Amino acid sequence: MPLTPAIKTAITSILATAMRKCAPPMVVSKETRDAMELIGNKPVPYGSTKKIVPGMYFCSYIARKDMVSFYFFPLYYDAQLVESIPNLRKTLKGKTCFNIKKPEELDVKELNAMLKKGAFAWKKSGYMK
């Protein structure tokens, strides 16, 4: 069932507010009405060709017809982060994708803590200055 514009706006607003708390030091690389992306603030080599990218991908969200998908890349690096988000974990589909259909599914406290831990991991990994 498609999300109403009000529900979609509520979910994206919660995610955008939490993500903006990380910028700076993170960099908002893309932002539209229905999507936002954060990257690290340091150019790094990426992929098999070691091409220099302006910053390592950190997280993003995109509003879809029937959900808002939130992607959080640090989960690849630290699987224990999942243990610290019992409420958000219910919306985790796959390794790094959270599919949110209701604003109530977002635990803001857990979301902020997860983003903070992820930013620390990015700094520790050398993806941020």
C-alpha positions as CSV (number, residue, x, y, z in Angstrom):
1,M,0.0,0.0,0.0
2,P,1.5,3.4,-1.0
3,L,2.5,5.8,1.8
4,T,0.6,9.0,2.1
5,P,2.6,12.2,1.5
6,A,2.2,13.1,5.2
7,I,3.7,9.8,6.4
8,K,6.5,10.0,3.9
9,T,7.3,13.5,5.0
10,A,7.3,12.5,8.7
11,I,9.7,9.6,8.1
12,T,12.1,11.6,5.9
13,S,12.0,14.5,8.3
14,I,13.1,12.3,11.2
15,L,15.9,10.8,9.1
16,A,17.1,14.1,7.7
17,T,17.2,15.7,11.1
18,A,19.3,12.8,12.5
19,M,21.6,12.8,9.5
20,R,22.2,16.6,9.7
21,K,23.5,16.2,13.2
22,C,26.5,14.3,11.6
23,A,27.2,17.1,9.1
24,P,29.7,18.4,9.7
25,P,32.0,16.5,9.9
26,M,30.2,14.4,7.3
27,V,29.3,16.0,4.0
28,V,25.8,16.0,2.5
29,S,26.6,14.9,-1.1
30,K,23.1,14.7,-2.4
31,E,19.8,16.2,-1.1
32,T,16.4,16.3,-2.7
33,R,12.8,16.4,-1.4
34,D,12.8,12.5,-1.3
35,A,16.5,11.6,-0.8
36,M,19.6,12.5,1.1
37,E,23.1,11.1,1.2
38,L,26.1,11.6,3.6
39,I,29.7,10.8,2.8
40,G,33.0,11.1,4.7
41,N,34.9,14.4,4.5
42,K,38.2,13.0,3.2
43,P,39.0,11.8,-0.4
44,V,39.8,8.1,-0.3
45,P,40.6,5.3,-2.7
46,Y,37.6,3.1,-3.5
47,G,37.0,-0.1,-5.4
48,S,39.3,-2.5,-7.2
49,T,40.8,0.3,-9.3
50,K,41.4,2.4,-6.1
51,K,39.9,5.4,-7.8
52,I,39.9,8.5,-5.5
53,V,36.4,9.4,-4.5
54,P,35.5,12.7,-2.6
55,G,34.4,10.8,0.5
56,M,33.4,7.3,1.5
57,Y,29.6,6.6,1.4
58,F,28.2,6.7,4.9
59,C,24.4,6.6,4.7
60,S,21.3,7.7,2.7
61,Y,17.6,7.5,2.5
62,I,15.2,7.5,-0.4
63,A,11.4,7.8,-0.3
64,R,9.8,5.1,-2.4
65,K,6.1,4.5,-3.2
66,D,5.4,2.2,-0.3
67,M,8.3,2.8,2.2
68,V,11.3,4.9,2.9
69,S,14.6,3.0,2.6
70,F,17.5,4.0,4.8
71,Y,20.9,2.6,4.0
72,F,23.6,2.6,6.7
73,F,27.0,1.4,5.3
74,P,28.9,1.2,8.7
75,L,26.9,-2.0,9.4
76,Y,29.3,-3.8,6.9
77,Y,32.2,-2.8,9.1
78,D,30.8,-3.4,12.5
79,A,28.1,-6.0,12.7
80,Q,27.8,-5.4,16.5
81,L,26.1,-2.1,15.8
82,V,23.0,-4.2,15.1
83,E,22.9,-5.4,18.7
84,S,22.6,-1.8,19.9
85,I,19.5,-1.1,17.9
86,P,16.8,-3.6,19.0
87,N,13.8,-1.5,17.8
88,L,15.3,-0.3,14.5
89,R,16.5,-3.9,13.9
90,K,12.9,-4.9,13.2
91,T,13.0,-2.8,10.0
92,L,16.4,-4.1,8.8
93,K,16.1,-6.0,5.5
94,G,19.4,-7.4,4.4
95,K,22.7,-6.2,5.8
96,T,22.4,-2.4,5.6
97,C,18.9,-1.5,4.4
98,F,16.1,-0.4,6.8
99,N,12.6,-0.3,5.2
100,I,10.4,2.1,7.2
101,K,6.7,2.2,6.6
102,K,5.6,4.2,9.7
103,P,7.2,7.0,11.7
104,E,6.6,5.0,14.9
105,E,9.1,2.4,13.6
106,L,11.9,4.9,14.0
107,D,13.4,5.0,17.5
108,V,15.1,8.5,17.3
109,K,17.4,7.7,20.3
110,E,18.6,4.5,18.7
111,L,19.0,6.2,15.3
112,N,21.1,9.1,16.7
113,A,23.3,6.6,18.7
114,M,23.8,4.4,15.7
115,L,24.8,7.4,13.5
116,K,27.2,8.6,16.2
117,K,28.8,5.2,16.5
118,G,29.0,5.0,12.7
119,A,30.7,8.4,12.5
120,F,33.2,7.2,15.1
121,A,33.9,4.1,13.0
122,W,34.4,6.2,9.9
123,K,36.9,8.4,11.7
124,K,38.7,5.4,13.1
125,S,38.8,3.8,9.6
126,G,40.4,7.0,8.1
127,Y,37.4,8.1,6.1
128,M,37.2,11.4,7.9
129,K,39.6,14.1,9.0
